Amino acid sequence: MNIFDFFTSLLPRFGRNEIIEDIDALQSETHDELLPVLKSVAALRPKGKWVSPKARSAEDVFLYTLPEFNRLGLSDGLFRIFFYAPKALEVIREMAMADFAKDVTKESITYRKSNVLRYLEIYRFASKYALIYVNRLLAAEALVVRGKPDTSDESIVPVEKRWLDQNYEAFMKALVLIAVDARDLKKTLAEIPDITIIDKKKEIVEQMVGKKSLDPLRMGFISAQWNPIYHIRMQFAEWQVKRYNERREEKRQIELRLLDLKNADRGIEDPKLEEKIEYNESRLQDLKAILYDTERDFGLV
């Protein structure tokens, strides 16, 4: 959605504290969940070591989209992107503290502030997608290493498969954005006009400063469904708990799949581990269904 559609979808009022809490949560999730997983995957599958067609294709797409990581490959590239990403979140925190009042009203949202919020939403989406994405690649990899057909998609619910497929291109665009150096991000955001967004004046503003100046990071691919915090009045604490449980189980499942892939590389079969993976996958899908139902009730899916 374009920047004005994004602005239109915002809540009439929310607090600066909610923005800061959002940033804190993203930093915590990156440090505690995403980076440990990506580091382990990078150690097990450096560039060119993927075996399954699904993972090899994913690496090709990643390197085509982000050629600056050609030397590193998919797994090391993902780790590098999210390793430096918290510095960008610090830039966003500084801007949030400086530009947003304690009580944020829709009437006070400027083009610069809107871009700050859009960055946070894209980051949250990319973080979520990355965990699920890696989980699916590891599942496919272990099957193919053992000489079995890739049936990894059969263990996930159709709605998640559809979500992954529909948002794959957006994930690649999100990675390009998050890979931007924190200093360049700060400079680019600071140069966005701090002009209040007003419906009747949007065309005049676009003519005066140009559309590219209002969306220099090209964040038009964002969906309001990626982060309900600034769009939907809901039981946020309840949603947070359900989302935390889902992410924790996703991380646990990836850890099990990493052990399974190590076994597969060594030609080792471990029925107990495979049984645990199957059990955890069932539990994970149940948690996803619970979160999906909550988000559906609020019109997010």
TITI-53569 format. One record per residue (C-alpha): residue number from 0; x, y, z. Coordinates in steps of 0.001 Angstrom, whole numbers, plus 524288, in hexadecimal, padded with zeros to 5 digits. Each point is the difference from the previous one (the first is absolute). Example, Ala and Ser with C-alpha at 12.3 -4.5 7.8 and 13.67 -1.06 7.14 Angstrom:
n/c1/c2/c3
0/8300C/7EE6C/81E78
1/8055A/80D70/7FD6C
END
This chain:
n/c1/c2/c3
0/80000/80000/80000
1/80492/80DC6/7FD52
2/8036E/8093F/80AF8
3/7F2BE/806A9/8002C
4/7F890/7F319/800A0
5/808E8/7FC1C/80B33
6/7FCFC/80CCD/806E4
7/7F16E/7FE0F/7FDEA
8/80092/7F297/80672
9/80668/8051E/80C8D
10/7F8C4/800C2/80CDA
11/7FAF9/80D9D/803BF
12/808B3/7FFD6/80C0D
13/80AD6/7F7EE/80645
14/80B72/80279/8090E
15/80E71/80230/7FDAD
16/80250/7F598/80A63
17/7F996/7F61A/7F6EA
18/80A04/80340/7F58A
19/80B40/7FE73/8098F
20/7FA64/7F32A/80515
21/7FEE2/7FB5E/7F1F5
22/80E65/80327/7FDA4
23/80418/7F95B/80CBF
24/7F874/7F3C0/7FC41
25/8061B/7FFA0/7F27A
26/80DB1/8017A/80588
27/7FD7D/7F54D/809F5
28/7FA64/7F6BA/7F5DF
29/80B7A/80276/7F6EF
30/80A20/7FDA9/80AA9
31/7F986/7F4AD/80728
32/7F92F/7F886/7F534
33/80400/80379/7F241
34/80EBC/801F9/800D0
35/80328/7F351/80766
36/7F83B/7F867/7F5E5
37/80631/806C3/7F44B
38/80D99/7FE3C/805AE
39/7FDE8/7F154/8016B
40/7FA68/7FECE/7F242
41/80B8B/8078D/7FA72
42/8097F/7F6B6/806A2
43/7F902/7F411/7FA94
44/7FCE9/804FD/7F25F
45/8099A/80A41/7FB01
46/7FF30/804C6/7F1FD
47/7FEAE/7F540/7F5E2
48/7FDEA/7F51D/809E8
49/7F139/7FF4E/7FF11
50/7FB40/7F350/7F9D6
51/7F143/800F3/7FE64
52/7FA69/806B0/7F3D6
53/7F7A1/8089A/808D7
54/80BAF/80531/80796
55/808C9/80152/7F412
56/7F574/807B8/7F907
57/7FE53/80882/80C26
58/80E98/802E1/80014
59/7FFAF/803A7/7F195
60/7F4AD/80969/8021F
61/80687/805E3/80BFE
62/80CCE/80281/7F8E3
63/7F900/80571/7F414
64/7F86E/8095D/808C4
65/80B98/803A7/8089C
66/80C35/7FE1E/7F793
67/80862/806CE/80A33
68/7FF12/7F35C/807E2
69/804BD/7F764/7F4E1
70/80C5B/7FC74/80779
71/7F839/7FBD5/80BFA
72/7F44E/7F8AE/7FA94
73/7F261/7FEA1/80588
74/80205/7FBD0/80E13
75/80BE9/80876/802E3
76/7F966/80B39/7F8DA
77/7F3B2/7FF07/80838
78/80825/7FF81/80C5C
79/807D9/80BE5/7FBE7
80/7F3BA/807E2/7FCBC
81/7F976/7FD93/80D17
82/80CCC/80108/8079C
83/80110/80E56/7FC2B
84/7F153/802A3/7FFB2
85/7FF06/803E3/80E7D
86/8086C/80BE9/7FCCE
87/7F560/8044D/7F6A3
88/7F5E6/7FDD5/80A9D
89/807D9/80917/808B5
90/7FF08/80A62/7F570
91/7F14E/7FDF5/7FFC2
92/7FF8B/8010C/80ED5
93/80759/80CEE/7FFC5
94/7F6BD/80578/7F5D1
95/7F40B/7FB20/80759
96/80482/80691/80C84
97/8033D/80CA9/7F8F4
98/7F4AC/80110/7F675
99/7F439/7F9D0/80693
100/7F896/80652/80B22
101/7FC1F/7F806/80BE1
102/7F245/7FECE/7FA8F
103/7FFFA/7FDCF/7F15D
104/7F401/8047E/7F88E
105/7FD4C/7FCFA/7F1EA
106/7FF43/80E86/7FD0E
107/80E38/8016E/80456
108/80584/7F589/7F6F1
109/8099D/8055A/7F608
110/80600/7F95D/7F42E
111/80C86/7FDE5/807C4
112/7F8D9/7FA0F/80BA8
113/7F812/7F74C/7F70C
114/80C8D/7FA95/7FA21
115/80552/7FD25/80D9A
116/7F3D7/7F80A/80327
117/80069/7F923/7F2EB
118/80E0C/7FBE7/80254
119/7FC31/7F9A6/80CEB
120/7F4E0/7F899/7F9C0
121/80881/7FAF3/7F4F7
122/80A74/7FBE8/809BD
123/7F60E/7F872/80813
124/7FB00/7F92C/7F3D8
125/80DC2/7FC63/7FB81
126/803AE/7FAB5/80D64
127/7F3E0/7F77F/80064
128/801BE/7FB3E/7F20D
129/80E67/7FCD1/801EF
130/7FD64/7F639/80B04
131/7F54E/7F8E3/7F893
132/80810/8007B/7F37C
133/80BEB/7F9C7/8064C
134/7F7A0/7F595/80689
135/7FA65/7FBDA/7F2D4
136/80D5B/7FFBD/7F955
137/805DA/7F769/80AA7
138/7F486/7F698/7FF2F
139/801C2/7FEA6/7F148
140/80EB4/7FEAC/80142
141/7FF9E/7F495/80994
142/7F663/7F882/7F770
143/807FB/801AF/7F390
144/80CE6/7FCA6/806C0
145/7F9CB/7F319/8040D
146/7FBD0/7FD61/7F200
147/7F19D/80269/802A0
148/7F6A7/808A4/7F84A
149/7FDF0/80DB0/8053A
150/7F2FC/7FF36/8070C
151/80346/80AEF/80988
152/7F472/8085B/7FBDF
153/7F673/7F54F/803C2
154/8028B/80225/80E7C
155/7FB69/80E1C/80004
156/7F230/80510/7FF66
157/7FB62/80512/7F2AE
158/7FE2E/80DDA/8050A
159/80E60/800DE/803D7
160/80478/7FA2E/7F312
161/7F7CE/80A1E/7F8F7
162/80575/80AE3/808A6
163/80DFD/7FBD4/7FD27
164/7FDAC/7FF55/7F162
165/7F89B/80CD9/7FF1E
166/80A0D/80792/807FD
167/80CB2/7FA42/7FADE
168/802BF/80B70/7F6FD
169/7FCAE/8098A/80AF0
170/80999/7F8DF/808E7
171/80AEC/801FF/7F62D
172/7FCAD/80E79/7FF01
173/7FFB0/800DE/80ED4
174/80DA7/7FA1A/800D2
175/80506/80A35/7F66B
176/7FA7D/80A92/808E2
177/80543/7FA31/80CAE
178/80D62/7FE3D/7F9C3
179/8013B/80EC7/7FE7D
180/80AF8/80521/808B3
181/7FAE6/806AC/80C4F
182/80710/80CB3/7FCB2
183/7FA07/80053/7F269
184/7F2B4/7FCC7/805A9
185/800F2/80B57/8098E
186/80413/8096C/7F53F
187/7F52E/7FB90/7F6D7
188/7F54E/800D3/80A41
189/804BD/80D43/804AF
190/7FECE/80564/7F22C
191/7F19B/7FC3E/7FEC7
192/7F79E/80C50/80129
193/7FA2D/80178/80D81
194/7F325/80468/7FA17
195/7F31E/7FC0D/80623
196/7F848/7F697/7F784
197/7F31B/80632/7FBF9
198/7F6BA/7F9BB/7F63B
199/7FC8A/80C72/7F8C4
200/80E3F/8040E/7FEAB
201/80674/7F325/7FC70
202/8006D/802D4/7F164
203/8058F/80D94/80269
204/80AA2/7FA56/808CE
205/8033F/7F57B/7F602
206/8017E/80A58/7F56B
207/8085A/808A5/808C9
208/809BA/7F5E8/8050F
209/7FDB7/7F430/7F73B
210/7FAC2/7F293/80363
211/80DA4/7FA3D/8011B
212/80396/809AC/80AA2
213/7F431/7FB90/807EF
214/80384/7F189/7FECE
215/80EB1/7FF93/7FD60
216/80160/7F242/805A3
217/7F53C/7FAC7/7F722
218/7F7D8/7FA37/80AD1
219/7F37E/7FFA0/7F815
220/7FFB9/7F123/8006F
221/7FBFB/80049/80E58
222/7F322/7FA2D/8048F
223/7F88D/80541/80BC9
224/7FDAF/7F1E2/803EF
225/80E49/7FE43/8038E
226/7FF13/8071C/80CF1
227/7F325/80302/806E7
228/805F8/808E5/80A51
229/7FD87/80CBA/7F8CA
230/7F3CD/7FBF5/7F8A4
231/7F6A4/7F7F8/80847
232/7FA38/801EA/80D81
233/801F5/7F2AA/80608
234/8043C/7F8AA/80C0E
235/80E42/802A4/7FCE1
236/80583/7F8D9/80BD4
237/7F852/7F3CD/7FC78
238/804C0/80097/7F1F3
239/80E01/801FC/80496
240/7FF92/7F3E3/808A8
241/7FA89/7F78E/7F51D
242/809FB/80537/7F66C
243/80B09/7FDB5/809C5
244/7FBB7/7F1EA/8020D
245/7FFB5/7FDB8/7F166
246/80D8E/805D1/7FDB5
247/805DB/7F890/80B73
248/7FAC3/7F32F/7FAA0
249/804A4/80377/7F247
250/80DB3/8022E/80559
251/7FF5A/7F321/8076F
252/7FBC5/7F8EA/7F3B6
253/80B38/805D3/7F849
254/80994/7FB85/80A74
255/7FAAA/7F22F/7FEC4
256/800C5/80089/7F13B
257/80E27/80468/800CD
258/80322/7F3F2/80829
259/7F8AC/7F79B/7F654
260/8075E/805CB/7F47C
261/80CFE/7FD8C/806C3
262/7FBD9/7F1D4/8019D
263/7FBD6/7FF3F/7F1CE
264/80D39/80545/7FB81
265/8068E/7F539/807EC
266/7F6CB/7F55A/7FB75
267/7FA46/7FE78/80DAB
268/7F1CC/7FCA5/802C4
269/7FA27/8041B/80CFF
270/7F1CD/7FB8B/80103
271/7FE14/806C6/80D1A
272/80479/80CFF/7FA7E
273/7F778/7FE58/7F402
274/7F483/7FCD7/808CC
275/802B4/80C37/80802
276/80070/8083F/7F398
277/7F2F7/7FA85/7FBAF
278/7FA01/802C3/80D56
279/80580/80DCA/8007D
280/7FB4C/802BE/7F235
281/7F240/7FC54/80410
282/80104/808AA/80C03
283/80589/80B30/7F7DF
284/7F4DF/7FF3F/7F646
285/7F635/80032/80B36
286/80642/80C7C/8053F
287/7FFC1/805EE/7F272
288/7F19D/7FCB5/7FED2
289/7FD32/806AD/80D06
290/8075E/80C3A/7FBB7
291/7F967/7FFAF/7F2BB
292/7F287/7FF72/80643
293/80354/80BB1/80897
294/804F2/807F7/7F47E
295/7F462/7FC07/7F7A4
296/7F6B5/804ED/80A91
297/8066D/80D54/7FEAB
298/7FFA2/7FFC5/7F12C
299/80EA5/7FE56/7FE4D
300/7FF44/7F3EC/7F747
END
